Structures are given as structure tokens and as C-alpha cells.
Amino acid sequence: MTYEEKIPEFALQPAKSASGPSEDPLENDGFDPTPYDRLLVTEEYEANNSQKENTKKELKSETVEINAEPAAVQDAGTEDRELLRSGKEPDLETNFELNQIQTSASDTIPEPAQNPLPDQAKSSQPVDNAMQEKEPEPIRPVVFQAGDAQQEGALPAAPESVKMIPMENAAIYKELKMNIISQKLEMTIFVEEDILVPDIKPDLKQILCMDGKAFVSSKEIQIGQGSEDGIRVTGEVLLQTIYLPESKEESEAISIIQSRLPFKTDWQVSASPMSHLCICANVEKIDYTIINERKFRAKVTVELMLSEYAEKELQMFDSIRGENLELLKETVKISHVALRKEDSVEISEDLKLKDGSLKPVRILKSDIRVVENHKQITSEKMVINANIMVNILYMGEETIEEDTYSKPAFFQGKTDFTQFILMDQYEDAAMCKVDFNEEELEVKINEEGDCFSLKGSVNTSVEVLTNMEKEMVTDLYHSVKDTTYDFSENQIETVIGTGMTETSAREILNVPEHTQADRVIYAGGRIKEKKETVEPGRVMVEGIILGEVICLSDDEEKKAFAIKQDIPFRGAMEIPSAQAGMKAESKVEIKDLWFDKINGKQVEVNVSLQATAAAIKVSSLKLIKNPCFVENNQSGRPSSMVIYITKKNDSLWKIAKRYKIRMDAIREVNQMEEGSAIKEGMRLLVVK
């Protein structure tokens, strides 16, 4: 018998309220139980009910009291027991199932288990006869709360073991290969060494400032097939020390020492076979101690950063061969490293001196920074434009009345370059990282001695991340069989947006007492610390710049002195998709730094910063594996019809999976449109 034959047409229509207000609250809130009463109360049920009433009348004529109740009444809850005793309909504010709906008089009704009678009832022959002649009660709607796994009042089934039927051999998977950054690690090392003042340099009296850059010897390390417990990282710190000499001669107002401090460390890293490790170093802090006039000790804190790039394969469940499954699919985005490439560009530029500047004789110290200006991905190439910022502390000659004097001077200049890197076109690029290595750039005084010459090469590293969209199965069920499965959990990252901004910082540095800043001969700064915070719609970046200036006084009795001060900065990048709680990655660079001497007691330092950031969503990806069918003889017969009252956080998929029916069938019976929201308290008719 098909469902169409068993279920009358009116039962397949959504329940509607009777016209006009009613005293019955069920009718006023949009539900009319009348069709379902007609569906349940058949002619056979009326006949059985009439016979039951006659039996009750006969029992009342006897003098013996019967305390036993029918099994259906005993198994029901307290409220439902009262309903079954009174013969009233169940409260439709809770869900009910209509099991094996009787549609004709020929259908047989299963006989419930008989409860034993009390001792006094056994001693009465008329009562025994009455109980033996009593007809079984028809199946009534059984009341249960939404979400219950088993009907209340159902007779317990015989205990049997649950049988699992693995379907792994019949399961079909799709393979997804991607290159990801599997881990990012940080390590802090300390490079400490005693540095001797060269013989050609004057004795050391006071260190004015010290800065440096760290470089690693092997930036890329490839891991072989065998697992390794660790790697060895080697490199060096290029240190520049500006100090105040013992000599009082003006030509020796300051002196500088350049040193190279090598370092070597073993890093215990558990890396995947055939992966690539990318290591970079950054000077975090510099401390120094003067031992005597010819020796000082430098202690440099170096931060090592490691990124592991590995190819990962994901097995994504697709279906089970030969089985008709209902699948819940979801489109996920996963950030994938589509390109990693290095290229170099040759630089040869002359940096002209400003009018009135001292003619350079000797370079004491030079700072070179390469900062990205803008980039663009076009067909088959990436176009990068960057600025090279150069700060030079040098000794210059000044002629006064045919007398030549050497004085320290400060030069700031910049140039730019455009670089083309061949690559595939990535229209869906989520993030492009560009890093520059200026280690091979060098500044010299040109042959004519009227300008500085910048020569060398800039090594550029490019990393392109794209977001792959993949449809994956997140849940499944079978229309007849019970199913279960395991899952593996994988953490994935998705770049949801990037931003760039330029910000500035300004601070007034106060000159110490008993000194006078007549000339500023050097100004510099480095990022001391930074942090990023994701807020709704934007990423905030803030931190501290350590600013340094070296000043000279016209008073011959006074020496050069240095001023150091923290300069706070703050910037915001608009990223519409950013949400609080997401992960952020940022990069802050000093684009330009200059100073203005307000007076002899105050120097203003201005810093132009460029910040880039990305908002990253970290989520857990659950992949289905080991699907199984479950044979459970303890489960009762499936319900033919259910009125389900939705709960909070219900979805159409959850309801359809629970009753093993297609979502389209629920929509059709309840006249729901595609994409209609499921709200708490809705009444849905589920016909199986």
C-alpha cells in the first residue's frame, strides 16, 4: 500500500485555523486538529470504544475494585495518563507521532501487553471473564517532547547488540592538494661579544647610539624524506656603533665602529617531510657595556621567525557507491600559497647633495631602507614600485678663509625603482606579500666627490595567496538505513581581506640640561614593538618607535650627545569583512624620518609610516571518514506522520535527517518557499 493510498488527501494539506476567533487557543494560533481527529478515529475505533464502554458498565455492577490500568495508561507520563483516562485529545503544544495510521476496518491493531491483576481481582470470576473478553485499544497519538530520541510510553524492545556495517571500501573521496603555511614559529637568541676599538680609532669615552641588522646565511631550508629533530641556523648581526672619543678635537667630535657578530644556534623543529622552511631574523634589542677605553661588550637580542611551507592533501568525502544518500554540502574557502618566487633588480643611482651641504670626505654610517610603494598584478607579471630611503652620517669639508675644516654632517636622500616579476595572473589573489633584502646595496662617495653613489642589487621575495572555494560534504543520512561516521579535524586559515594605510608619528625631544643643541647631525629610528587588533570592519595597528638624534653644541668645551625617546604610533585599515576575534598579520615600515630643530632645547622628530595588514579567519574543517550503516533492532517502527514543533537553532536539514525524509518533501507539504527560515515554535507536518 502506498502512502497516497493510506493517507487521505486532507491529511497531506497544511493544518489551517478555523475561520473566525475561537475559544480554543489551538485554533487561534493557526492549527486545526479536526482533520487529524477524522484520520485517527475510524469506524473500528468507534466500535471498539463502544464495546469498551459496555465492559466498563458491566464492571461497575461488580463489588470487586480493580486497581489495574491498561498498559498504555501505565506507560504514559503523569499528564498524558490523565488524558488517556479521560479520553481527551493530547495537548498539541508538544509534538506527537501517528504510528501505523489505520485507514480501513480490515487493518489489524496490535494487541498491547496485559498487566497482571491484583490478588483480589484474581479471586473474582466475573472480573476475569470481563478482562479476557476486553478488546485491545486502538493506537492513539503518543505525546513526546521535541528532541526526544524515543517515544514515551513505548514498550521496551528486546535487548540486542547494535551491528555496525563499515562502508569505507565503498566510500568515494575527492582529493584536494594545496600548499599551505603549516606552522609559524618564533625563537629568541642572544648574540653577545666583546668588541675591540680598532687601532686607527681614538679611545672610547661614551657610546652615543648603537643599531644593527640581522641576516641569516640560509634563508630557505628544504626538509628531505627522513624526519629530522632540528635544524641549524647560522647568520650574523651587522652592528654600527657611534661613540664619543676622548679627543677634544672638532674633527674627532664623533667616531664610528662597524662590527659583524656571527651567530649559530640549533632549533628543535618538527617539520613535515619534503617541506620548505623559510627563516628570517630581526634585531629586537641592543644592550652594551663599556669595559674600558679600548673595549666594550654588545648584547643583541635577535628574534628568529620560521615559516613552514608544505603540500597538504585532504580526502574529502563525496558519496557511497551504490547508495542513495542525502548530503549536506557547504562551500568553504581555504587560503592557498599559489606562488613563492624570488627575483633581483640592479640599482645604480647618484644621490645629489643639497645646496649648502658639506662636501663628503668620509662616510661614517649609512642606513638603507627599501619600502614598497605600490604593486599590481597584470597579465603574466607583477609590477612592483618601491622607494629606497638613504640616511648618511659623514665627515664633510668646509672651507673658511682658505682654511679647511672637517665636520660631521647628515644627508637624507631617496630614489625609487620599478621591478617586473614574471608570473601567472591571479585575479582572485587574496593577499600578496613583498619583502626586500637590501644587504647587497652599498653607498659610496663618487669619484668627483660631489655626491653619493648607490649601487648594488635588491633581492625581492614575492608570496601570493589565493582563496580556493571547494564544495564539501559536512553531513549525510540515508532515507531508510541508520548511518554514522567519524571525522578528522583540520585547522584552516582564510584571508578575508587586506588593507594598507599611511600614518605618521610626531614627538618633541627635550635636550638635557646644561647642554645646547646647535646642530643635529643624525636622526634615526626603528620599530621597537607593535601589535594588531581586529575590530568590526577594520584592523588597528599600534606600537612604539625608538627615536634617536645626535646633537652637537657650538661650545668647544661641550661634547656631542644623544637623545633617545619612545614615539608611539597608531593606524587603522578599513577591511569590511573583518570581525572581532579574527587573527591579524601586519607589517609596519618606516617610510621616511626627518627632524626640525625648534630651538636649542627642543628637537621635533617626524616619522612617516606605512602599514599593511590582513584579517584572517581561523576555522576548523571537519572531514567525514569511516562511514557506516547501523543495524539496530531496538528501534521501533518509523512514524507515518509527525507534527513537529520547531525548537531554537533548528534547521530544515536537522528535521529532515531526524525523520529520514528529503527537505523538498517537507517544503512541499508545508507550502514553504526555497530558503524560508525556520523559526522557533513553528508547526511542521512531516509525512513519510
FIMI-906182 format. One line per 3 residues: number of its first residue (from 1); for each residue x, y, z of C-alpha. Coordinates in Angstrom, 3 decimals, padded with zeros to 6 digits, m for minus. Layout:
NUM	X/Y/Z; ...
end
This chain:
1	000.000/000.000/000.000; 001.470/003.367/m000.994; 001.378/006.474/001.160
4	m001.190/008.009/m001.176; m003.496/005.061/m000.552; m003.010/005.025/003.213
7	m003.276/008.740/003.912; m006.408/010.716/002.950; m005.887/013.798/000.842
10	m006.879/016.231/003.600; m004.079/014.907/005.841; m001.455/015.916/003.289
13	m002.532/019.568/003.419; m001.049/022.008/005.962; m003.168/022.466/009.047
16	m005.129/025.735/008.963; m007.128/027.506/011.579; m010.922/027.563/011.527
19	m012.454/030.763/010.258; m013.099/033.364/012.924; m011.862/033.539/016.510
22	m012.432/030.612/018.792; m012.234/029.917/022.457; m009.829/027.101/021.714
25	m006.277/028.558/021.775; m005.056/025.936/019.326; m007.390/027.233/016.684
28	m006.415/030.860/017.255; m002.650/030.184/016.816; m003.019/028.628/013.370
31	m003.632/024.905/013.900; m006.848/022.942/013.273; m006.741/019.354/014.616
34	m010.102/018.370/013.085; m008.684/016.602/010.002; m006.350/014.573/012.188
37	m009.193/013.568/014.513; m011.055/012.239/011.485; m007.910/010.480/010.377
40	m007.427/008.738/013.725; m010.988/007.953/014.809; m012.038/005.189/012.390
43	m015.183/003.071/012.385; m013.285/000.218/014.012; m012.099/002.589/016.724
46	m015.728/003.693/017.373; m016.824/000.044/017.602; m014.007/m000.804/019.981
49	m014.765/002.256/022.061; m018.448/001.292/022.307; m017.546/m002.228/023.377
52	m015.152/m000.828/025.959; m017.899/001.360/027.437; m020.162/m001.688/027.759
55	m017.388/m003.565/029.535; m016.959/m000.672/031.962; m020.676/m000.727/032.773
58	m020.529/m004.464/033.497; m017.514/m003.995/035.748; m019.271/m001.262/037.727
61	m022.007/m003.736/038.677; m019.465/m005.964/040.423; m018.479/m005.350/044.035
64	m014.742/m006.008/043.489; m012.451/m002.895/042.932; m009.939/m003.114/040.114
67	m006.799/m001.007/040.571; m005.012/m002.201/037.469; m004.883/000.163/034.488
70	m004.273/m000.585/030.827; m000.608/m000.787/029.782; m000.847/002.318/027.584
73	m002.045/004.347/030.599; 000.599/002.940/032.924; 003.449/003.654/030.497
76	002.370/007.228/029.798; 003.579/010.242/031.816; 001.523/011.866/034.589
79	m000.178/014.438/032.375; m000.643/012.013/029.493; m002.081/009.372/031.868
82	m004.855/011.764/032.834; m005.528/012.436/029.162; m005.782/008.741/028.305
85	m008.028/008.073/031.293; m010.379/010.897/030.360; m010.416/010.042/026.652
88	m009.432/013.617/025.649; m007.086/014.535/022.810; m003.381/015.145/023.653
91	m002.129/018.714/024.029; m000.804/019.757/020.616; 001.656/022.255/022.107
94	004.030/019.277/022.113; 004.848/017.046/019.151; 003.103/013.748/018.506
97	003.644/010.864/016.129; 000.931/008.929/014.358; 002.172/005.342/014.281
100	000.680/002.958/011.711; m002.384/005.080/010.945; m005.495/002.881/010.472
103	m007.237/003.686/007.207; m009.658/000.781/006.893; m011.652/m001.611/009.100
106	m009.680/m004.582/007.793; m006.410/m003.329/009.309; m005.498/m005.123/012.499
109	m004.437/m003.258/015.613; m001.557/m004.755/017.598; m002.577/m006.080/020.961
112	m000.884/m004.377/023.924; 000.771/m006.356/026.705; m001.540/m007.285/029.560
115	m000.748/m006.121/033.061; m001.227/m008.605/035.944; m004.288/m008.069/038.109
118	m004.192/m007.621/041.867; m004.883/m010.635/044.132; m008.454/m009.562/044.911
121	m009.144/m009.235/041.203; m007.909/m012.807/040.569; m010.404/m014.195/043.060
124	m013.368/m012.771/041.177; m014.508/m014.917/038.250; m016.718/m012.237/036.596
127	m013.828/m009.843/036.556; m011.527/m012.407/034.903; m014.099/m013.043/032.216
130	m014.553/m009.352/031.622; m010.818/m008.814/031.202; m010.496/m011.772/028.838
133	m013.303/m010.505/026.632; m011.958/m006.932/026.549; m010.901/m005.816/023.046
136	m007.443/m004.215/022.563; m007.410/m000.426/022.459; m006.602/001.297/019.166
139	m003.260/003.071/018.797; m003.555/006.652/019.895; m001.162/009.562/019.216
142	001.709/009.309/021.696; 002.839/012.593/023.242; 006.569/013.362/023.373
145	008.749/016.468/023.682; 010.629/017.775/020.676; 014.109/016.304/020.586
148	013.320/013.067/022.458; 015.023/010.044/020.946; 012.294/007.589/021.918
151	008.547/007.845/022.356; 007.232/007.986/025.858; 005.035/005.047/026.724
154	006.544/002.737/024.100; 007.052/m000.854/025.143; 010.716/m001.749/025.639
157	012.212/m003.825/022.863; 014.193/m006.982/023.441; 017.826/m006.051/024.109
160	020.045/m006.845/021.145; 023.506/m005.638/020.137; 023.857/m002.867/017.553
163	025.579/m004.051/014.385; 027.936/m001.702/012.518; 028.446/m002.245/008.792
166	031.564/m000.363/007.589; 031.245/001.215/004.149; 034.766/002.584/003.853
169	035.571/000.363/000.865; 032.522/001.670/m000.978; 033.116/005.313/000.013
172	034.175/007.757/m002.704; 036.560/010.591/m001.830; 037.835/013.602/m003.731
175	041.460/014.589/m003.248; 042.353/018.220/m002.603; 046.009/019.265/m002.858
178	047.183/022.641/m001.639; 050.338/024.399/m000.481; 049.863/025.992/002.917
181	051.864/027.594/005.706; 051.585/024.673/008.086; 053.259/026.377/011.045
184	054.833/029.632/012.151; 057.376/029.595/014.936; 059.429/032.213/016.750
187	062.639/031.869/018.707; 064.765/034.400/020.587; 068.550/034.109/020.754
190	071.180/036.336/022.333; 074.352/037.323/020.495; 076.963/038.598/022.931
193	080.540/039.557/022.110; 083.358/041.795/023.296; 084.355/044.332/020.624
196	087.766/045.958/020.482; 088.258/049.529/019.280; 090.461/049.404/016.145
199	093.963/050.800/016.478; 093.243/053.571/013.985; 090.280/054.766/016.055
202	090.504/057.101/019.047; 089.841/055.925/022.557; 086.206/055.435/023.523
205	084.672/057.709/026.130; 080.912/057.281/025.671; 078.655/055.326/023.314
208	076.074/057.636/021.771; 073.987/055.080/019.882; 074.170/051.560/018.553
211	071.974/049.866/015.971; 072.174/046.847/013.733; 070.568/044.440/011.276
214	070.447/040.650/011.422; 070.802/038.343/008.433; 070.628/034.533/008.152
217	073.013/032.614/005.916; 070.419/030.154/004.586; 067.012/031.682/004.191
220	065.477/028.577/002.612; 065.917/025.057/004.015; 064.389/022.015/002.334
223	063.495/019.053/004.513; 064.177/015.631/002.989; 062.225/012.390/003.220
226	063.619/011.425/006.595; 062.319/013.160/009.694; 064.729/015.472/011.465
229	064.587/016.633/015.034; 066.094/020.052/014.397; 067.895/022.452/012.090
232	070.967/024.619/012.441; 070.538/028.352/011.849; 073.597/030.499/011.109
235	073.891/034.199/010.368; 075.389/037.456/011.545; 074.488/040.814/013.026
238	075.859/043.921/011.272; 076.438/046.351/014.151; 077.186/050.083/013.912
241	078.386/051.927/016.999; 078.632/055.699/017.216; 080.730/056.832/020.145
244	082.209/059.936/021.701; 086.045/059.844/021.669; 088.373/061.102/024.354
247	089.906/063.628/021.931; 088.584/067.200/022.095; 089.437/067.992/018.507
250	086.416/069.041/016.432; 087.395/066.700/013.635; 087.009/063.867/016.091
253	083.704/065.018/017.600; 082.320/061.543/016.973; 083.664/058.251/015.730
256	082.071/055.037/014.481; 082.877/051.330/014.586; 081.281/048.762/012.276
259	081.282/045.170/013.510; 079.985/041.810/012.361; 078.809/039.418/015.063
262	078.244/035.851/013.825; 075.697/033.592/015.465; 074.807/029.922/015.272
265	072.026/028.007/017.023; 070.230/024.671/016.839; 066.463/024.919/016.545
268	064.378/021.897/017.518; 061.710/021.911/014.825; 059.371/019.061/013.878
271	058.844/019.605/010.168; 056.948/017.544/007.621; 058.974/015.588/005.028
274	059.562/017.431/001.736; 058.556/020.781/003.221; 060.366/024.121/002.907
277	061.431/026.214/005.882; 061.777/029.960/005.426; 063.759/031.729/008.174
280	064.280/035.440/008.732; 065.884/037.412/011.561; 065.207/040.755/013.188
283	067.098/042.752/015.815; 064.764/043.255/018.750; 067.000/044.920/021.325
286	070.629/046.059/021.785; 072.396/046.471/025.124; 076.015/047.471/025.648
289	078.555/047.898/028.426; 081.837/049.825/028.269; 084.656/047.711/029.709
292	087.480/050.230/029.146; 088.510/052.855/026.611; 089.508/050.157/024.102
295	086.830/047.553/024.651; 083.068/047.327/025.029; 080.583/044.470/025.203
298	077.487/044.268/022.990; 074.494/042.039/023.701; 071.998/041.783/020.843
301	068.575/040.165/021.171; 067.691/038.552/017.831; 064.244/037.229/017.003
304	064.173/034.319/014.559; 060.943/033.682/012.649; 060.277/030.421/010.831
307	057.505/029.585/008.379; 056.981/026.037/007.124; 055.510/025.619/003.645
310	054.165/022.150/002.997; 051.915/020.483/000.439; 048.859/019.055/002.134
313	046.375/016.520/000.779; 042.809/016.428/002.078; 040.470/013.491/001.456
316	037.004/014.985/001.052; 034.044/012.572/001.268; 031.800/012.562/m001.803
319	029.364/009.592/m001.652; 028.950/005.843/m001.082; 028.940/003.713/m004.190
322	025.523/002.227/m004.938; 023.696/004.092/m002.152; 021.261/006.973/m002.471
325	022.336/009.381/000.263; 021.044/012.772/001.287; 024.093/015.058/001.539
328	024.533/018.417/003.225; 027.111/020.384/001.241; 028.898/023.566/002.176
331	031.254/025.780/000.180; 034.414/026.580/002.131; 037.287/028.947/001.372
334	040.854/027.914/002.103; 043.871/030.188/001.645; 046.444/028.532/m000.553
337	050.013/029.652/m001.318; 049.771/029.852/m005.084; 053.215/031.358/m005.737
340	056.541/031.885/m003.989; 059.278/033.485/m006.032; 062.478/035.490/m005.651
343	063.976/037.931/m008.103; 066.563/040.698/m008.021; 066.985/044.093/m009.620
346	070.200/046.051/m010.125; 070.409/049.566/m008.688; 072.803/052.313/m009.784
349	071.837/055.826/m008.749; 073.576/059.074/m007.844; 072.213/060.911/m004.813
352	072.751/064.640/m005.193; 073.679/066.824/m002.236; 071.500/069.729/m001.301
355	072.762/073.269/m001.798; 074.960/074.386/001.078; 075.854/070.863/002.175
358	079.401/069.989/003.163; 081.472/068.161/000.588; 081.695/064.495/001.703
361	085.097/063.161/002.624; 084.350/060.000/004.591; 081.157/058.054/005.317
364	080.718/057.215/008.970; 077.354/055.453/008.926; 074.673/054.671/006.355
367	071.128/053.381/006.765; 069.303/051.960/003.745; 065.610/051.028/003.771
370	063.570/049.677/000.878; 059.840/050.313/001.274; 057.111/049.162/m001.097
373	055.201/051.969/m002.723; 052.572/050.047/m004.697; 052.164/046.811/m006.646
376	049.874/045.481/m009.337; 049.262/042.046/m010.808; 048.749/042.190/m014.551
379	048.733/039.565/m017.260; 051.713/037.255/m016.736; 053.645/039.606/m014.417
382	053.670/041.550/m011.177; 054.733/045.180/m011.257; 056.327/046.461/m008.041
385	057.330/050.032/m007.353; 059.442/050.751/m004.277; 061.350/053.614/m002.665
388	064.912/053.397/m001.372; 065.445/055.680/001.636; 069.075/056.534/002.487
391	070.383/058.256/005.642; 074.113/059.007/005.705; 076.276/060.340/008.531
394	079.552/061.542/007.017; 082.522/063.792/007.576; 082.419/066.824/005.334
397	084.865/069.574/004.476; 084.130/073.237/004.952; 086.479/075.989/003.768
400	086.574/079.273/005.689; 089.081/081.889/004.613; 091.222/079.315/002.858
403	091.196/077.106/005.937; 089.587/073.705/005.595; 087.673/072.181/008.449
406	086.181/068.693/008.778; 082.802/068.447/010.418; 080.229/065.679/010.804
409	077.167/066.173/008.592; 073.908/064.416/007.854; 072.397/063.569/004.459
412	068.956/062.210/003.627; 068.066/061.103/000.124; 065.812/058.716/m001.725
415	065.282/057.094/m005.074; 062.813/054.598/m006.483; 062.755/051.637/m008.827
418	060.193/049.530/m010.689; 060.564/045.774/m010.879; 058.779/043.259/m013.120
421	058.397/039.689/m011.884; 057.078/037.122/m014.361; 054.202/035.052/m013.002
424	050.767/033.734/m013.816; 047.792/036.029/m013.495; 045.933/035.658/m010.199
427	042.716/037.626/m010.400; 041.466/036.067/m007.168; 044.610/036.852/m005.168
430	043.645/037.291/m001.537; 046.988/038.621/m000.339; 050.372/039.490/m001.867
433	053.415/039.723/000.372; 056.543/041.506/m000.827; 059.810/041.556/001.135
436	063.082/043.221/000.215; 066.642/042.329/001.151; 068.970/045.318/000.774
439	072.068/043.590/002.161; 073.907/043.912/m001.160; 073.255/047.650/m001.543
442	076.194/049.958/m000.799; 076.683/053.727/m000.608; 079.948/055.343/m001.674
445	081.250/058.803/m002.451; 081.561/059.245/m006.218; 084.842/059.998/m007.910
448	084.130/063.713/m008.287; 083.295/063.911/m004.592; 080.188/065.999/m005.111
451	077.522/063.344/m004.451; 076.867/059.846/m003.154; 076.584/056.801/m005.368
454	074.146/053.975/m004.539; 074.968/050.663/m006.205; 074.146/047.014/m005.774
457	071.115/044.787/m006.064; 067.831/044.397/m004.243; 066.550/040.855/m003.748
460	062.750/040.722/m003.801; 060.636/037.893/m002.391; 057.045/037.533/m003.532
463	054.329/035.394/m001.987; 050.809/035.209/m003.446; 047.910/033.683/m001.520
466	044.633/032.811/m003.210; 041.362/031.603/m001.693; 040.236/028.258/m003.100
469	036.493/027.621/m002.990; 035.615/023.963/m002.577; 032.257/022.266/m002.031
472	032.457/019.618/000.654; 030.025/017.224/002.361; 029.525/018.154/006.017
475	026.710/015.721/006.952; 024.755/012.813/005.483; 021.891/010.392/006.080
478	020.079/007.565/004.290; 016.346/007.522/003.614; 015.979/004.027/005.104
481	019.159/002.985/006.899; 020.684/004.446/010.021; 024.127/005.957/009.400
484	027.116/007.074/011.428; 030.649/008.223/010.662; 033.888/009.553/012.140
487	035.565/012.781/011.179; 039.050/014.272/011.156; 039.532/017.860/012.262
490	041.813/020.204/010.327; 042.538/023.835/011.134; 042.373/026.111/008.117
493	043.015/029.806/007.561; 041.141/032.068/005.181; 042.282/035.569/004.288
496	039.077/037.576/004.292; 040.588/040.962/003.437; 043.719/043.128/003.329
499	044.385/046.806/003.787; 047.144/049.397/003.575; 047.451/052.775/005.199
502	049.976/055.523/005.791; 050.188/057.094/009.203; 052.524/059.488/010.941
505	054.021/059.952/014.371; 055.461/063.078/015.905; 057.333/063.714/019.117
508	059.296/066.598/020.617; 062.580/065.503/022.175; 063.851/067.621/025.047
511	067.547/068.425/025.232; 069.185/067.537/028.584; 070.090/070.313/030.991
514	073.449/072.065/030.723; 073.622/071.246/027.011; 072.686/073.072/023.832
517	071.563/071.500/020.540; 073.083/073.823/017.967; 073.318/071.190/015.249
520	071.579/067.849/014.684; 073.976/065.539/012.874; 071.993/062.299/012.919
523	068.403/061.115/013.277; 067.180/057.560/013.112; 064.579/055.191/014.420
526	063.427/051.580/014.447; 060.204/049.752/015.262; 060.564/048.771/018.897
529	057.240/046.958/019.278; 053.899/046.581/017.533; 050.626/044.762/017.891
532	047.487/044.404/015.814; 043.837/044.163/016.842; 040.877/043.136/014.700
535	037.737/045.203/015.187; 034.463/045.066/013.262; 035.244/046.404/009.790
538	038.900/047.278/010.398; 042.320/046.273/011.719; 044.120/048.506/014.192
541	047.927/048.590/014.363; 049.772/050.365/017.133; 053.239/050.312/018.601
544	056.352/052.261/019.566; 059.247/053.648/017.536; 062.567/054.180/019.268
547	063.723/057.583/018.005; 067.345/058.713/018.271; 069.077/062.003/017.463
550	072.704/063.078/017.899; 073.354/066.736/018.511; 076.424/068.985/018.626
553	076.997/072.180/020.536; 078.980/075.137/019.234; 080.664/075.318/022.612
556	084.042/073.683/022.183; 084.069/072.610/025.817; 080.943/070.515/025.348
559	080.763/067.211/023.604; 078.245/065.618/021.272; 075.278/063.992/022.960
562	072.421/061.668/022.027; 068.708/061.820/022.824; 066.547/058.695/022.774
565	062.813/058.626/023.208; 059.860/056.342/022.509; 057.472/057.633/019.847
568	054.020/055.974/019.853; 052.119/055.381/016.616; 048.665/054.158/015.686
571	046.934/053.384/012.402; 043.724/051.819/011.101; 042.985/049.892/007.902
574	039.419/049.508/006.687; 038.594/045.852/005.968; 034.781/045.496/005.690
577	034.720/041.726/006.313; 036.860/041.891/009.456; 035.240/040.737/012.696
580	036.377/040.793/016.288; 038.155/037.613/017.309; 039.842/037.046/013.947
583	043.570/036.680/013.548; 045.597/039.514/012.015; 049.005/039.786/010.406
586	050.622/043.180/009.947; 053.804/044.778/008.692; 054.900/048.287/009.655
589	057.791/050.079/007.960; 059.377/053.491/008.404; 058.853/055.190/005.090
592	060.529/058.473/005.988; 062.025/060.135/009.063; 063.071/063.754/009.438
595	063.711/066.311/012.170; 063.268/070.021/012.805; 065.283/071.897/015.421
598	062.794/074.087/017.241; 065.416/075.744/019.435; 068.489/074.815/021.399
601	066.415/072.871/023.889; 063.906/071.055/021.679; 064.108/068.875/018.558
604	060.996/067.682/016.750; 061.129/064.229/015.133; 058.563/063.269/012.490
607	058.068/059.733/011.208; 056.052/058.624/008.183; 054.914/055.013/008.438
610	053.390/052.555/006.022; 051.345/049.698/007.458; 049.804/046.696/005.734
613	047.545/044.152/007.420; 045.411/041.120/006.660; 042.402/039.823/008.580
616	042.447/036.027/008.733; 039.610/033.742/009.761; 040.780/030.608/011.553
619	038.251/027.782/011.488; 038.040/024.037/011.997; 037.356/021.898/008.937
622	035.709/018.551/009.754; 036.192/015.885/007.089; 033.916/012.831/007.077
625	035.619/009.438/007.173; 034.764/005.799/008.010; 031.027/005.933/007.117
628	028.971/003.031/008.497; 025.418/001.730/008.354; 023.860/000.794/011.679
631	021.514/m002.132/012.169; 019.605/m001.581/015.392; 016.696/m003.936/016.092
634	015.777/m001.920/019.159; 014.412/000.970/017.128; 010.636/000.930/016.676
637	008.642/001.187/013.508; 009.022/004.568/011.749; 006.274/007.121/012.177
640	003.964/007.628/009.244; 003.107/011.200/010.135; 004.531/013.714/012.585
643	003.611/017.217/013.585; 006.915/018.724/014.674; 007.131/021.909/016.735
646	010.474/023.545/015.981; 012.976/024.418/018.675; 015.655/027.070/018.924
649	018.544/026.535/016.454; 016.513/024.014/014.438; 017.123/023.777/010.722
652	015.251/022.095/007.903; 018.225/019.754/007.421; 018.151/018.612/011.070
655	014.429/017.885/010.894; 014.733/016.052/007.572; 017.657/013.973/008.837
658	015.796/013.038/012.014; 012.824/011.631/010.113; 014.889/010.424/007.089
661	012.956/012.431/004.564; 014.012/014.864/001.874; 013.895/018.562/002.675
664	011.922/019.197/m000.511; 009.170/016.883/000.770; 008.810/018.937/003.963
667	008.713/022.155/001.948; 006.076/020.781/m000.418; 003.707/019.513/002.279
670	004.026/022.697/004.327; 003.969/025.038/001.305; 007.342/026.551/002.204
673	009.382/028.552/m000.257; 013.012/027.764/m001.019; 015.254/029.379/001.586
676	012.455/030.009/004.090; 013.789/030.466/007.612; 012.890/028.026/010.367
679	011.619/029.889/013.417; 011.120/028.585/016.911; 007.599/027.349/017.602
682	006.613/026.583/014.006; 004.404/023.537/013.385; 005.592/021.404/010.520
685	003.756/018.405/009.127; 006.179/015.588/008.300; 004.703/012.796/006.156
688	006.900/009.798/005.467
end
